[in-house]
Amino acid sequence: MKYISTRGDRTERGFSDILLEGLAPDGGLYLPTHYPKVDAATLQRWRGLTYAQLAFEILSLYIDDIPAADLRRLVDATYTEAVFGTPQITPLKPLEAGMQLQALSNGPTLAFKDMAMQLLGHLFEYELARRGEQLNILGATSGDTGSAAEYAMRGKQGVRVFMLSPHGRMSPFQQAQMFSLQDANIHNLAVEGVFDDCQDIVKAVSADLDFKRRHKIGTVNSINWARLLAQVVYYFAGYFQATRSNDEQVDFAVPSGNFGNICAGHVARSMGLPIRHLVLATNENNVLDEFFRTGTYRVRGSAETFETSSPSMDISKASNFERFVYDLLGRDGARTQALFGDAVARQGGFTLAPAEFARVAGFGFVSGSSSHADRLATIRDTFQRFGVMIDTHTADGLKVARAHCTPGVPMVVLETALPAKFAETIREALGVDPEPPAALRGIEDLPKRFTVVPPDAAVVQRYIETHTA
Ligand SMILES: *Cc1c(COP(=O)(O)O)cnc(C)c1O
């Protein structure tokens, strides 16, 4: 399998070449040259596999430059009961008839990003050792992504993580999760500023090409193809649990921000998994819901980007969305370049031609949005009727799922985080505190390891210099 860019550069690259990269050289995102079709006999065989076996089968279709025995070892080391809490890895939890949650957040940081990031940690360590190279990951986080990256990379050979976060602005639980890590290759830099200051520093350091090359600076952002690929697996795993035979269709509802999670669903559907609808749920930051209702994609400015109680979906633009639009447009790289390279950059968005927008239905997407009041009501209702406590992002998904449910078609709502991460809203909805999993109780009291720095890229560069020597 080879990979090409969404913006017209058809140079074919191997999986291992794009694994450690961000954007393609022409500014596009990498996609495989095609999606392998899974035939009925294969789907039947896969139904009986464990999660790790299934992951190996799916990854093998997209990775042909890592020997099979090595890939199997990496996958087996990733998807274990010890890391993800259950033998099924992503079990379903039934709610009302036809409705179930798929638990994706039983990994070390209690959010679905662990599903992909844990694999990425193993893949990075393997590929860096093979090349005899080192990588220094620089990132900015307001919570979820940074901690998932740190827990994936902790103790890995050849990788260091320098994670910037706004000093004193994360929840005590999130801070404790990141700052309690004692691994020598993990560096927490608490920036005296807000999240945007952290992001500006990452941009400034990455724009210093000489520094970037000398210190082997890389990222683990959500546009990484390997992350998306790892997420394809749980759509298959969810489908097999929700059905008895492969002629049944299933709907998936996905709380969405950067369009990474649901893009993996689009890939699974394109491979032939019998998904009827991909139900996209947004919070008040409804960039994507607007697109799927109207055909207009309009990036929001910071004044129009709301801070909500499902903060991991507070986006102004959806960084993975270009991948879907490229497929929607029949993989026309020039047209994708015109929309994302020109129109988004110059006018902050675009409106598809009616004939282009008409194709969306064929890809199974429907959408809706949810508000703070909806989240509270959904969390309350789900707790009262089923005794199940859900987090705010999953509540957005469930609220929109209920509006798009059809009798006879099972609906699987992806649970993207555990309620313990968002205690304040749970208290507001239910009047009680969510219990963190046993292993994380008392984490706030552990010793913390972090360095406070001013919002100054030069200071961060000096810190990296002295800690990579
Ligand atoms: C990242 C995240 C999302 C959004 O996922 P995308 O892949 O960006 O669409 C939703 N919920 C939680 C809890 C997250 O951490």
The ligand as an SDF file (V2000), in Angstrom:
LIG
                    3D

 15 15  0  0  0  0  0  0  0  0999 V2000
  -10.6180   14.4270   20.7730 C   0  0  0  0  0  0  0  0  0  0  0  0
  -11.9550   14.1740   21.3940 C   0  0  0  0  0  0  0  0  0  0  0  0
  -13.1560   14.2440   20.6230 C   0  0  0  0  0  0  0  0  0  0  0  0
  -13.1660   14.6690   19.1710 C   0  0  0  0  0  0  0  0  0  0  0  0
  -12.5960   13.7080   18.3230 O   0  0  0  0  0  0  0  0  0  0  0  0
  -12.1390   14.1110   16.8320 P   0  0  0  0  0  0  0  0  0  0  0  0
  -11.3760   12.9460   16.3610 O   0  0  0  0  0  0  0  0  0  0  0  0
  -11.2830   15.3450   16.9890 O   0  0  0  0  0  0  0  0  0  0  0  0
  -13.3700   14.3810   16.0520 O   0  0  0  0  0  0  0  0  0  0  0  0
  -14.3490   13.9100   21.2420 C   0  0  0  0  0  0  0  0  0  0  0  0
  -14.3960   13.5700   22.5450 N   0  0  0  0  0  0  0  0  0  0  0  0
  -13.2740   13.5010   23.3120 C   0  0  0  0  0  0  0  0  0  0  0  0
  -13.4140   13.1350   24.7450 C   0  0  0  0  0  0  0  0  0  0  0  0
  -12.0230   13.8010   22.7650 C   0  0  0  0  0  0  0  0  0  0  0  0
  -10.9280   13.7290   23.5440 O   0  0  0  0  0  0  0  0  0  0  0  0
  1  2  1  0
  2  3  1  0
  2 14  2  0
  3  4  1  0
  3 10  2  0
  4  5  1  0
  5  6  1  0
  6  7  2  0
  6  8  1  0
  6  9  1  0
 10 11  1  0
 11 12  2  0
 12 13  1  0
 12 14  1  0
 14 15  1  0
M  END
$$$$
